[in-house]
């Protein structure tokens, strides 16, 4: 029951927050909103404030915002006037309303990362050597397990990522390395060698390497409120970059389509992290929120990105796309989206038999 509740709260909450973005910007621009629903299906209960029906429906996964006059020929609900119609507003206002959904997903992820960074601090891997590859540049230079890299070419090395960046930016020239061994600081000269390395997406790249592996020692660092906010923004940037690259690699077939997952996989991940504690569950929620924001910005009709593309073209040309063109694009987009959902669900099911 705990896992089921976690799935409902995470998925329902993320979609609800997405719709909250559309609602907030629409109302700030004085557009009419007839319904703001938490969930789908039969209306269970709710209240009416102003001219908007705030309701809770039977199926809790998600929600929706029903804007007034979404199409030029749409009939206005009772009590609303033509000036409140979404379709009568200039393209830039409609674009802002649609864009607000994905933006709110990024804002939610930022708040989660911010809160986690402030309450938990940051865990950083120390530049302590745990393993040295035989016949590697590091072994020949005299580096041994237990050494801690404190400086390279006069620049301080605080964490393992600093070490990796310094080595991989080298063009094959000797590097002056200072290692701490016990209480002694030892200067060593190491010339990294070009070697093949498999990256996160399975691609083989040739990069300069010492031939070392970390010991796995971490340090924890507390952050102030402002530092945590900056850290949250940095995490948004890094995760978004990885996800966008992943989508590109999926299209390029670097990542096989069989690796793509859907709602079943996401639900299983939520179930697993719910067992590991609130911190892990919140971190996963932030990742899914970023993913939801990025996917909705893809220029595929029926998604927010597709509508933004329509409004952008309308801004450039001075007139909306022909209704038949829009309808055809929406049908193609819907077919593409359904195909992706079927493939993802099929992969989720087959994954249990592999």
N, C-alpha and C positions, 0 to 999 in steps of 0.2 A: 504493500500500500504506500509506503514511503517513496518508493521508486516511481510508482504511477503518479503520485502527487507531484513529484519533482518534474517529471516529463510534462505534465499539464501546466505547472507553474512556469517552467522555463519557456516552452514553445508558445504557450498562450500569452505569457507576459511579453515575449519578444515581438510577436505580431501585434499585440495590443499597443505597445510602445511605438511601433512603426506607424500604426494608424493614428496614434495620438499626435504624431508629427504633422500628418495631413490636416487633422482637425485644428490644431493650434494655429497654424499659418492661415488656413482658410478663414477662421473666425477673426484673426487679427486683420485680415483684408476685408472683413465684413461680408464674406460670402455666406450664403445660407447652408446650414447643415441640418437635415431633417432627422437623421438617426446617427447615433454613436453607440455601436454595439460591442459588448464584450462577449465574444462567442458567436456561433451561427445557429440557424434553425429556429425552433419555436421560442418565442419570447416568454421568459419565466416571470420576470418582474422588472421594474424600472421606475424612473421618474421623468417628468417633463419639466424642463427649466427653459424659460424663454420659448423658443419654437423648436427646440431640439429634444428628441426622445432619447434619453440615456437608458439603455436596456441591458439586461443580462439574459443570454440565450442558452438553450439546452446543451449545445455542443461547445465545450469551453476552449478548444484549441484555436485561438486567434480572435479576430474581430474585424469590424469594417466601419467605414465612415461613408454615409450616403449624402453626397453633396447635391445641392439643388441645381437643376438645370445642367446636368453634366453634358448633355448634347443639345444642340439648338432647338430640336423639335420635342424635347422632353417636356412633359406636363408638370407645371409647378404645383407642389403640395399646397394645401390650404394654409393661408396666412403669410406666404412668402411672395415677394414682388420680383419683377423681372430683373431689377438691378442687382439682386443677390445671386443671380445665376452664374454658375462657374463658366459656362460656355460664352457668356457675354463679356468676360473680363479679357484684358489684353494678354497676349501670349506669355509675357514675362511673369505676370501674376499666377497664371495657371502652372507655369514651370516651377515657380517657387513652392506652390502647394504640393506638387508631385515630388519635387526634390526633398521636401521636408521629411518624408518617411524614412528614406535611407539615412539622411543626416541624423535623425533622432536615434537610429540604430548605432551610429558611430558615437554619438554623445553618451548613450547608455553604456557602451563598452568603455568609454573614457572614464566615466564615473566609477565603474566597477574596478578598473585597473588602478585608478587614483586611490580608492578606498583600500584596496589590497596592498598597494605600495606603502600607504601611510600606516596601516595597522600591522603589516607583516614585515616591512622593510624589503630590501632586495638581497637575493642570494647571488653571490658572485664567485665563480670558480677561480681559485688561486693559480698562479703560473708555476705550480710545483710539478716537477717531472715524475711521472709514475712508471714510465717504460721508455727504453731507448732501443730502437730497431737495430739489429745486427748490421754492421758494415755501413751504417748511415752516416750522414755528415756530422750529426751530433756525437755519435760514438767515436768517430775518428778525431773529433776536436777535444774529446775528454769529458763530455757531459755524462753524468751518471744519474740513475734514479735517486730521488730525494733532493736533487738540486732545485733551487728556486731562482727563476730568472728575474732579476731586479732591474736590469737596464739593457737596452740595445741601442747602439750607436748614440749614446748619450741621452736617450729618452727613457724616462721611467716606465716600467711595466708593472701595472697594478693588478690586472686580472688576465686570465687566459686569453680572452678575446683580443686584448691589446697585443699580446704575443703573436697570435695568428695573423692579425692585420699587418704587423710589422714585417713578418716573414713573407707573406704572400704579396706584399708590395715591392719586395726586393727583385732586382733584375739579374740576379746571379752573381752579384759582387760580394766580397767578404763582409761579414757583419761582426762588429765588436760587441761581444756579449759579456755581461757581468752576472755571475751566478753566486748565490749565497749557499755555502756548504758548511753547515754547522754555524760557527761564529765567524767564519772566514769568507771574505769576498774575493772571488777568483776571476780575473779577466781571461776570456777565451775568445778566439777568433773562429767563426763558423761560416762556411760558404754553403748556403742552401743549394740543394740539387733539384732539378726539375723532375717531378715524378707525377704519375697519374693518380688522380684522386676522384672518387665518386661523390658527387654533391647530393644535396637533399632530394633532388628529383631523379637520381639514378644516372645522370650524365657523367661521363668520364672527362675530366679536365686535367690539363697539365699545369701544375703550379709549383712554385718553389717550396721545398719542405726540409725541415731539419731531421725528421725521422724520430719524433718524440710523441708521447701520449701523456695526458694529464693524470695526476694521481687521484683526482676526484675530490680534493679538499676544497671546501667552500668557506666563505666568510659571510656573515650577515651584517648589513649596514642599515641603520634606521634612517628614515627620511623625514624632513619637515613637511608641512602641509603643501608649500609651494613646490618643493623638490618632488614630492609625490605626484603632484599634478603634471609636472614636466615629464616624469617617468611614465605616467599613464599615456601622455601624448606620444612619447617615443615608442611605447609598445604598440599603440594603434598604427603608427607609421610602419614599423617593422612587420607586424602581422599582415597588414594590408598589402605590403609589397610582396610578401611570400604568397599570399592567396592569389593576387593578380598574376604573378609569375606561374603559379600552379595552373591557373585557367589557360594561360598561353601554352604551357607545356602539354596540357590535355588536348588542346586543339592541334598542336604539332605532333601528337601521338608519342611524345617522349614519355608521358605518363599514360599507361594503358587505360582504356575506357572501363576495364573490369575493376579498376581501383576506385571508380566513382561510387559514392554512396548516397543514400537518400534518408528519408524520415526514419526508417527502421534502424539504420546505423546510428543516426543522431540520438534516437531514443535509447539505444543500447549504451552509447557513450554517457548519456545523462544518468542512466541507471548505475553504471559503474562508478562515476564520480560522486554520485549521491551517497554511495557506501564509503567513500574516502573522506567525507567531511565537507563542510560548507565552503571552505576556501577553494577547494578543487572544483566544486560545482559552480561557484561564482566565476572562476577563471574560465571554465568551459562556456558558461553563458556569455561572457564577453567575446570569446572567439566565435561562437555561433552568431552573435549579434553583428559582428564585423562581416562575417560571411554573408549574412542576410542582406546587409547594406550593399555590399559589392555586387552580389548577384542581381539585386533589384536595379542597379545602375547600368547593367548590360543593355545595349541598344536593341533589345528584342521587343517587338510589339507585344502588348498585354502586360509587360513589366513596366515599372516606373521609367526606366531608361528609354524604352521605346516611345512612351508618351512625351518625355522630354525632347527626344529627337524630333517628333512631330511638331511640337511647339517651337523648337529652334528653327526648323525649316519654314514655319509660318512667319517667324520674325524676319527671316532673310528675304523671303519672297513677297511678303506683305499680304498674303492670303493663305487660308488653311488648305491642306491637301484635299483633293477631291474625295468625297465620302466613299466612293467605290474603291479608291486606292487605299484609304485607311482600312476599310472592311477587309480587303484582300490581305493587307499586311497583318492585321489582327488575326485572321484565320491561319496564316502561315506561322505566326508567332505562337499561337495556341497549339498548333500541331507539333511544332518544335519542342515546346515546353512539355507537352504530354509524352512525347518520345523520350525526352531526357528523364522524366519521372519514371517511366516504365523501365528504362535501362537501369536507373539507379536502384529501383525496387528489386528488379531481377538480380542485380549484383548482390544486394543485401541478402536475398534468399539463398543464392548460390554460395555465398561466403560461408555459410554454416555447413556446407557439404565439402568444402575444400580442405 
